[in-house]
Amino acid sequence: MKQFLQLTFFVFIVRPVLLVILGMNVRGRENLPEKGPAIVVANHNSHLDTLTLMALFPLKDLHRLRPAAAADYFLANKWLKWFAGTIINIIPLARGAVRRNPLADLEAALDREEILILFPEGSRGEPEQRAEFKRGVAYLSKARPDAPVYPVFMHGLGKALPKGSLILVPFTCDVIAGPPIRWTGDAQSFMGELETCMAGLASEGHFQPWE
């Protein structure tokens, strides 16, 4: 039943919204992972970010996609908890909690050969403005070096549905997926390579600054 509900939601709601209302342009789709374990990382400006990334994959792979999301937000009430767990299939992360290994659930998902979706900026930022990536993705890559990291840059979603808004605005959105990178052996060099890849993807679009 869970997979049926997830498929129905993406076929009849998510994909029509992205393709018809927003007119999403995708480049580099061939760079996305065909199987796990894998880590997809992207910039974060909108509630639509997770659904957009999931919609890039074949429907048959939806159940293997595991977005990481803040537990305090997505488990705040029973309806949002049901939606996050059943439709989006999130891995809830407790922000600010002290655990022996805060990445344990993510590592377990990779061990099950699932595909993680991470937003290393943390919370959603201002529309179409990138924030510095936090190092959690580097520590995860160090723990599971066999899982390649796939950078994805998204543009336009921060204007289509920005933080704090519930009204969808029909802006054309772009998604650019780059080739994977792997653990370099050092967190600083890994984060530098990831930031360089994301900046390169952003420059490919020749996007004008939002006024």
C-alpha positions in Angstrom: 0.0 0.0 0.0 2.8 2.4 0.9 4.4 2.1 -2.6 1.1 2.4 -4.3 0.3 5.7 -2.4 3.8 7.0 -3.2 3.5 6.2 -6.9 0.1 7.7 -7.1 1.3 11.0 -5.5 4.2 11.3 -7.8 2.4 10.4 -11.0 -0.7 12.5 -10.5 0.6 15.4 -8.4 4.3 15.9 -8.3 5.2 15.3 -12.0 2.3 17.3 -13.4 3.2 20.3 -11.2 6.9 20.1 -12.1 6.5 19.5 -15.8 3.4 21.5 -16.6 3.0 24.3 -14.1 6.8 25.0 -13.5 8.2 23.7 -16.8 11.3 22.0 -15.2 14.5 21.8 -17.3 16.8 19.0 -16.5 20.4 18.7 -17.6 22.8 15.8 -16.7 20.1 13.3 -15.8 22.5 10.6 -17.0 24.8 11.5 -14.2 22.3 10.4 -11.5 22.9 7.1 -9.7 21.1 4.1 -11.2 21.5 2.1 -7.9 22.7 2.5 -4.3 24.5 2.9 -2.2 24.8 6.5 -3.3 24.4 10.0 -1.9 22.7 12.8 -3.8 23.5 16.3 -2.5 21.9 19.6 -3.5 21.4 23.2 -2.6 18.3 23.9 -0.6 15.8 26.8 -1.1 12.3 25.4 -1.2 9.9 22.8 0.1 9.9 21.5 -3.5 13.5 20.6 -3.5 13.1 17.0 -2.1 10.1 16.2 -4.4 11.9 17.6 -7.4 15.0 15.4 -6.8 12.9 12.3 -6.2 10.9 13.0 -9.4 14.2 12.8 -11.4 14.4 9.0 -10.8 12.4 6.3 -12.4 9.1 5.5 -10.5 10.3 2.0 -9.8 13.2 3.4 -7.7 11.1 5.7 -5.5 11.0 3.2 -2.6 14.9 3.2 -2.5 15.2 7.0 -2.2 15.7 8.2 1.3 15.8 12.0 1.9 17.3 13.1 5.2 15.1 15.6 7.0 14.8 17.4 10.3 12.8 15.3 12.8 11.6 18.3 14.8 9.9 19.7 11.6 8.6 16.7 9.8 7.4 14.8 12.9 5.7 17.8 14.4 2.2 16.5 13.9 0.6 13.2 12.9 -0.4 14.2 9.4 3.0 15.6 8.5 4.6 12.6 10.1 2.4 10.3 8.0 3.2 12.2 4.8 6.9 12.3 5.5 7.2 8.7 6.4 4.8 7.2 3.8 5.1 9.4 0.7 8.6 10.9 1.0 10.1 8.1 3.0 12.4 10.3 5.0 15.1 9.4 7.4 14.4 11.8 10.4 17.4 13.5 11.9 17.3 15.1 15.3 18.9 18.5 15.2 21.0 19.4 18.2 20.7 16.0 19.8 23.7 14.3 21.3 24.1 10.8 20.0 27.1 8.4 19.8 26.8 8.4 16.1 24.4 10.9 14.6 25.0 9.5 11.1 24.0 5.9 12.1 20.6 5.9 10.3 22.2 7.3 7.2 25.0 4.7 7.2 22.4 1.9 7.7 20.5 3.2 4.6 23.7 3.0 2.6 24.4 -0.5 3.9 20.9 -1.4 2.5 22.0 0.0 -0.9 19.6 2.9 -0.8 20.0 6.3 -2.3 20.3 9.2 0.2 19.2 12.7 -0.6 21.0 15.3 1.5 21.0 19.1 1.7 24.3 20.0 3.3 23.3 23.6 3.7 21.0 22.5 6.5 17.8 24.5 6.6 16.3 26.3 3.6 18.1 29.5 2.7 17.0 32.7 1.0 15.6 32.3 -2.5 18.4 31.4 -5.0 21.2 32.1 -2.6 23.6 29.4 -1.7 25.0 28.9 1.8 28.2 27.1 2.8 27.9 23.3 3.0 28.2 21.7 6.5 30.7 18.9 6.9 28.3 16.1 7.8 28.3 14.8 4.2 32.1 14.5 4.4 31.9 12.5 7.6 29.3 10.3 6.0 31.4 9.8 2.9 34.4 8.9 5.1 32.3 6.3 6.9 31.0 4.8 3.6 33.7 5.6 1.0 32.2 3.1 -1.5 29.1 5.3 -1.8 29.7 8.0 -4.5 28.4 11.5 -3.9 26.4 13.1 -6.8 26.2 16.9 -6.8 23.0 18.5 -8.1 22.3 22.2 -8.5 18.8 23.5 -8.6 17.6 27.0 -9.7 14.2 28.6 -9.6 12.5 26.5 -6.9 13.4 29.2 -4.3 11.2 31.6 -6.2 8.5 29.1 -7.1 7.9 28.1 -3.5 10.3 30.0 -1.1 10.7 29.4 2.6 7.6 30.5 4.5 5.3 30.5 1.5 2.4 28.2 0.8 1.5 29.7 -2.6 3.1 28.1 -5.7 4.4 30.7 -8.2 5.0 29.4 -11.8 8.7 30.1 -12.3 10.6 27.9 -14.7 13.1 25.8 -12.8 16.4 24.2 -13.7 18.1 21.2 -12.4 21.7 20.3 -13.3 23.2 17.0 -12.2 27.0 16.5 -12.2 29.2 13.4 -12.3 29.9 11.8 -8.9 32.8 12.5 -6.6 34.3 10.1 -4.0 35.9 10.4 -0.6 39.3 12.0 -1.0 40.8 10.9 2.3 40.5 14.3 3.9 37.3 16.3 5.0 38.7 19.6 3.9 39.7 18.6 0.4 36.5 16.6 0.0 34.4 19.6 0.9 36.5 21.8 -1.4 36.0 19.5 -4.3 32.2 19.3 -3.6 31.9 23.1 -3.4 33.9 23.4 -6.6 31.6 21.0 -8.4 28.5 22.8 -7.2 29.9 26.2 -8.3 30.7 24.7 -11.7 27.1 23.3 -12.1 25.7 26.7 -11.1 27.9 28.5 -13.7 26.7 26.1 -16.5 23.2 27.6 -16.3 24.4 31.2 -16.8 21.7 32.3 -14.4 21.0 36.0 -13.9 20.7 37.2 -10.3 17.2 37.5 -8.9 16.1 41.1 -8.4 
